[in-house]
Amino acid sequence: MTPMNPAQDFRAARDFLLGHREDYAAAYEGFRWPRPERFNWALDWFDGIAGRAGDRTALHIVEEDGGEIRLTFEELRRRSNRAANWLREHGVRAGDRIVVMLGNQVELWETALAAMKLRAVVIPATPLLGPLDLADRIERGRARHVIVRAGDTGKFADVAGDYTRIAVGGAPGGWLAYEDAGTAAITVDGTAGTARGATDGGASGGGAGGHGATDGRAGDDEPFTPDGPTLATDPLMLYFTSGTTARPKLVEHTHVSYPIGHLSTMYWIGLKPGDVHLNISSPGWAKHAWSNLFAPWNAEATVFVHNYTRFDAARLMAEMDSCGITTFCAPPTVWRMLIQADLTQLRTPPREAIAAGEPLNPEVIEHVRRAWGVTIRDGFGQTETAVQVANSPGQPLKPGSMGRPTPGFRVVLLDPVTGRPGTEGEICLDLTGPEGRPVGLMTGYEGDEERTAEATAGGYYRTGDIGSRDADGYITYIGRSDDVFKASDYKISPFELESALLEHEAVAEAAVVPAPDPVRLAVPKAYIVLAEGWEPGPDTAKALFAHSRAVLAPYKRIRRLEFADLPKTVSGKIRRIELRERTAQGGGIEFHEEI
């Protein structure tokens, strides 16, 4: 038998999942990860799409002012080739680390593809970061180049280091102008050439447009020649985790662990060729790469982005209607804001609705089901992995459950004390089974062998999250191992209590932590963000305590309550460790249940 090349092997695995979109048993039992020795997703897969179906829309961005840009796979192939040639001209080499701090703009996708083609390593960074965070990323990430919006260049004024500075949207002194990539001389196989500067309708600068792009005329090829083969083990991305409890870790992914690993994410979302996928996520975080880069383009779908400065549910739904969104993914915070609006404004709901980032509360799922006739399906994954557990399309859903292990992942629940497998415990990935280590798992924590060894001890990757599994294999999320606590010797899951509180119309957001108690050791305390129209005070507290008594078992009831904003990481995750410290110190206006 003639062996398939990496792209053919990848396509065969992808097509297998597409062919079993709603047959979970067949997909889970029959799927096998492609394990190429050499693979470059941008060259072998993305450019291949451009060769087969280059006129399909790959990226569609709509700005707040109504301006928009659409780019085909072929146009992005050419733009990324030109960007790669220009970056190479300015010293970017294989293995170099590049901090990329851009918004949802064309240059973000161009540079991602260009870096892959050059075998450079991208360090994604959110524009929300400040100088101290950036200094940490430059130093610990050993970055040799940065690509940022012109408006953010001032943050680097006091960030020391020998790194190339590239600005998008106008370059101050000492910075290279990314726009020059549109007209700069390029060298391919040692032959000088000039990139044509004809535009394709994109605006210039740092918004949705970019440098002068080609208009797709015959002969305008923008060639790129790689300077060597890409090994599957070559690093591709270095993510700084959000750091809810400690200093951010550096998660290393390779040219297969995210590009190929996110076949599971494609399967979870239910993407098909020709879909128009909207994922609300900020650049710099892993979920953006999950669902604004790899999963949709694995499926040959369109990535759709709507940029806004302030969330407007009505405007978002209007754009979803006019642009034909077929698959939609958003974090729980956005879903909770959406259900405050009239969801019936959306005339054509998406075929697939997904939630990610934190478990979604059941009452939000029911609200959307009533309005759209679509059930939101959530899943579980981490920066360190692709999606591990999910509710896949067409499968029965169980209230509160995040679904079953995705194809390619063997999930085991290990008792945190004994280490033995069971029906409740830490969610772990089996690294030693017949299929071996899942492709969609990080290489490790860069520069921290001790932490990597701890996370993969005993032949399992340990997520640090606790779950339970029922007789049908469905896994229910309980909480982070350091968030679960005991009250009166009963184990308490903050998420369960928070979900119960969110059923009350007064509650917009909630976080539950243990509060010291002389009798019970600890009791559940809730920090509450109120919905519009409700005022903090004893009357609202009394109503919430009554709700707690009505819906929770006695040992789970909320015993203390405080109205306050919730501290969060820049990625939007609640910092419960900060709330636990605040609770221990006291000082807030606290209400107690009347017993």
TATA-V171716 format. One line per field, one symbol per residue. ss: DSSP state (A for helix, B for strand, O for the rest). psi: psi as a letter, one per 40 degrees, with the letter a starting at -180 (. if undefined). burial: 1 if it has 9 or more other ideal C-beta (glycine too) atoms within 8 Angstrom, else 0. A space follows every 50 residues. Layout:
BEGIN
ss->???
psi->???
burial->???
END
This chain:
BEGIN
ss->OOOOOAAAAAAAAAAAAAAOOOOAAAAAAAOOOOOOOBOOAAAAAAAAAA AAAOOOBBBBBBOOOOOBBBBBAAAAAAAAAAAAAAAAAOOOOOOOBBBB BOOOOAAAAAAAAAAAAAOOBBBBOOOOOOAAAAAAAAAAOOOOBBBBBA AAAAAAOOOOOOOBBBBBOOOOOOOBBAAAAAOOBBBBOOBBBBOOOOOO OOOOOOOOOOOOOOOOOOOOOOOOOOOOOOBOOOBBBBBBOOOOOOOOOB BBBBOOOOOOOOAAAAAAAOOOOOOBBBBOOOOOOAAAAAAAAAAAAAOO OBBBBBOOOOOOAAAAAAAAAAAOOOBBBBOAAAAAAAOOOOAAAOOOOO OBBBBOOOOOOAAAAAAAAAAAOOOBBBBBBOOOBOBBBBOOOOOOOOOO BOOBBOOOOOBBBBOOOOOOBOOBBBBBBBOOOOOOOOOOBOOBBOOOAA AAAAAOAAABBBBBBBBBBOOOOOBBBBBBOOOOBBBOOBBBOAAAAAAA AAOOOOBBBBBBBBBBBOOOBBBBBBBBBBOOOOOOOAAAAAAAAAAAAA AOOAAAOOOBBBBOOOOBOOOOOBOAAAAAAAAAAOOOOOBBOOO
psi->hhiiidddddddddddddefdegddddddehhhhgidhhhdddddddddd ddfdeihdhhhhideeiihhhidddddddddddddddddfehiheihhhh giagiddddddddddddefihhghhieeiiddddddddddefheiihiid eeddeedehiigihhhihfhhiheiihddeddeiiihhfehiihhieiie eiiiaeadaaihiieeihegdgihhieiihidehidihhhiefdeahhih hhiaeddddddedddddddfiiheihhhhhihieidddddeecdddddef ihhhhhhidhhhddddddddddefhdhhhiidddddddeeiheedhdgii dhhiiidiihiddddddddddefhhhhiihaideiahdhihiieihihhe ieaihihehhhhhhhdddeiiaehahhihheeadeahidfiidahhegdd dddddfieeihhdeihiihadeehhhhdiidedhiihfeihhhddddddd deeheehdiihhihhhhddediihhhhhhiiheihiiddddddddddddd eiideeihdiihhiihhiieeehhgddddddddddadihhiihh.
burial->00000110110111011101100100110010110101111111111111 00010101111110001110111111111111111111111101111111 11101111111111111111111111101010111111001011111111 01101100100011111110100011111111110111000000100101 01001111111111010001010101000101011111110111000111 11111111111111111111110011111010111111111111111111 11111111000011111111101011111111111111101010110001 01111110111111101110010101111110111111111100101100 11111111111111100000000111111110000001111111110100 11001100011110111111000111111110111110000111111111 11110110111111101000111111111110000000011111101110 010001111111100101101011111011011000000110100
END
